[in-house]
Amino acid sequence: MATVTRLHIFPQCFDHYRTGQPVVLGPGLCRSRLGRVGGRNGLCLKLKQYCRSFRCEKGGEVEEKEAVSERKSGNLKKSDAKLERGSGFWKSFRTTILGGDEYDKAVAKVEEVFFSIALQVGRYIITMMSTGVILAVGFQLSGGDSQMNTLIWYSWLGGIIIGTMVGANMVLDEHCRAGPRNVVITGSTRGLGKALAREFLLSGDRVVVASRSPESVHMTVKELEENLKDVITTASGSARKNLQHAKVVGIACDVSEPDDVQKLANFAGNQLGSINIWINNAGTNKGFRPLLQFSDEDVKQIVSTNMVGSLLCTREAMRVMKNQAKGGHIFNMDGAGSGGSSTPLTAVYGSTKCGLRQLQASLLKESKRSKVGVHTASPGMVLTDLLLSGSTIQNKQMFNIICEHPETVARTLVPRMRVVKGSGKAINYLTPPRILLALVTAWVRRGRWFDDQMQETGNDVTLIC
């Protein structure tokens, strides 16, 4: 069979006729000047690169195709190298600026936030549409009766208020899960202070309780630890994970004594490492009666606890927090007389609360450029010893409408305290919507805590005293 040979001749090949050097015909083949062909098996084995390829019927593609393939693969490698350098740049950029894995975490966090916002907006839209349908159906069924239409409007308004409050609490509850916070609460072995301590603890925070009585402190710490264990047992998933950091400790402290306050701050620093939130909840009233009936000791104890104690604790908390990288937040508790209104039968107590409001205004200007936030918290009217001692029949009638349990108030205040920012915030339980709701539903609230003879109805009033 005939063999077809394709030759690519370089000019150097013509040197054969002048120099007598072999001319390369293909891989492994060459021709000498005498016309003899050499190669493998007795032929010339000398390879030259003057001829680029050799193709035969059986041999397929050899050098030329390999060279083309090599050039293509070379180009691909260069492209891959460029891509690798490009991806390396972006990879190093993300690693340097966004922290590698932190980039993915940041993206996931943003997606989670946007999903949460969309979910809450969707819930609100669905709620508004549903209540609108109910409102329209109610008007149709009323047959144009003006009194019935008025009742429907009030019911709809009450539903919107309740829905908005519930939705806001749900959003706050989800948002405030970040933590844990390190919290100090004075006067926290009973009443509102104890309820606040429990709510912070069950939010996954680390809490220091303080009171004058060592026995009360010990009993409260033990009780709160039992509460925490019970909740951890029933919790699951992320809720259980958050509670793993929760901790409660306590120390006896008389807030009117500077040495005791300093010991409290040192104790909290040693136990928790830092203090994020300090709540001056310690306070006393000594009952409802005219000023002339208050003894010297009563006046001294009210002023030293409510006013002097808050001053000393605020000063100590500011001293600690100003040296912390993230500062901290201090809350002083409002009460009757905070706004400057008269407080007959509780003149001493009211004057101390009014003084705390002046302290708040002064500290706001003193700490304008500080990283320590100074705030007020107003629990409203809470069913505690402080409120019930010496209260009259008229007072108790009003208590049925507007008073709440300490646990109820704490569930509203704590989420807002945990996420507070800046300074000068006023966190109130009795907001205008709540007051409006209480007045609209006053007829339902009759006899909640006290009956017509102003005797306790048994709705756990004594449990929080």
C-alpha positions, 0 to 999 in steps of 0.5 A: 500500500502506498504511503503518503507523506507530508513534509513541512520543510524549513529553509534549514533543510536545504543546508543538507545539499551544502553541508551533507547533514541529514534532513529530517523527514519525520519523527524517527526518519531522515535522509542523508545526502546519498539518498539512504533512508534511516530510522528505527530498526537500523534507520537513523534515530536522530530527531530534529525539530526542523519538521513539525509533523508527520502524518501517515495512514495508520499512525494518525496525528502525531506532532502537529496535533500534539503541538496544537493541543499543547498550545490550547492546553497552554492557553487554558492553563493561562486562563485558569491561572488568571481565574485562580489569581482573580478568585484568589484576590476575591478570596483574600479580599473576603477573608481580609475584610469579611473574615472568610467564614464571617462573610457567609455568616453575615449574609445569613444574618442579613437574610434572617433579618429581612425574612423576620421583617417580611414575616412581621409585616405580612402578619400585620397586613393579614391582621388588618385585612382580617379585622377589616373583613370582620368590621364590614360584616359587623356593619352589615349585620347591624342593620344600620343601628348607630349604637351597634355600629359604635360598639363595633367600632370600639371592639375593632379599635380594641382589637387593633390595639391588642394586636399591635401590642402583641405583635410589638412584644413578639418582635421585641421578644425575638430581637432581644434574644441576643445576649447574655447581659450582665445585670445588677438589680437592687431591691430584688428579693420581692415584688417587682425587683424579683420579677425583673430578676426572674425575667432577665434570668429566663432571657438567658442573662446573668443576674446579681440580686441584692437586698438588705437581708442576707436570708432573703437574698439566699432564699431568692437565689435558690428560688430563681435557680429552681425556676431556671432548672425547670425552664431548661428542662422543658426548653428545646432548641435555641431557647435551651441554648440561650439558657445555658449562659444564665446565672444568678448570684446574690449579695446583701447590700444596704444601698444607703451605705457607700461601702455596701454599694462599692462591695456590690459593684466589686462582687458583680464585677468578680462574678460576671466580669462586667456590668451591662445593666444596673437597675436601681429598684430598691425603694420604700414607702412606709404606708399612706398617711399625712406627713405629721404621722411619719416618724423621724426614722420613717422619713430617714429610711424613705429618703436614704433608700429612695434618694440617697441609695439611687444616688450612690448606686448610680455613681458607683455604676457610672464609675464601673461602666465608664472603664468598660469597652461598651459602657453600660446602662443605668435605670432609675425607677419612676413612681408617684410624684416623678412628674412633679404632681402632688402626692397627698398621704405619700409626701415623702415618697413623692418628693424622693421620686421627683428628686430622681427626675431632677437627677436624671435631667442633670446626669443627661447633661453631665454624661452627654458624651459618655458611653454610659446611658442613664434612663428611667423605667416606669412600671405604673401601678404594680400590686406589691406591698409598696402599693397596697400598704395603707391603700383606701377603698377608692384606691382599690377600686382603681387598682382593679382597672389599672394595676397589674402583677409584677410578672406581667409588668416585668415581661414588658419592661425587660425586653426593652431594657435589654435592647436600649441604646443611647441615653435618656430613654423612658421605658414605661409600662402604662403607655397611652394604648394600654391606658386606653385599653384599660378604660375601654375594658373597665367593665370587664376588669371589675373585681379582678383583684378586690371584690365589692367589699374590697376583699382580695378575690384570690387572684394571686394578689398575696403571692407577689407581696 
